[in-house]
Amino acid sequence: MADTAAKLESRLTCPSCGHSKTETMPTDACQFFYDCSGCGTVLRPKSGDCCVYCSYGNTPCPPVQTGEGCCA
């Protein structure tokens, strides 16, 4: 049986400066904005993505991981 538990950490990478940082994803809300600690750019989801983790993270948000669909 496959592991259905979602990973809660994702490494976000800023497209402006390349700075990356591992963050813990919320399980009860989408994160629509993220302030890059490298350059201060405010990241927003790309068109078609529900949150910054789906757009800039190495792991998508928990609802997408578990097949529940977008958290938006």
Secondary structure, 3 states (H helix, E strand, C coil): CCCCCCCCEEEEECCCCCCEEEEECCCCCCCCCEECCCCCCEECCCCCCCCHHHHHECCCCHHHHCCCCCCC
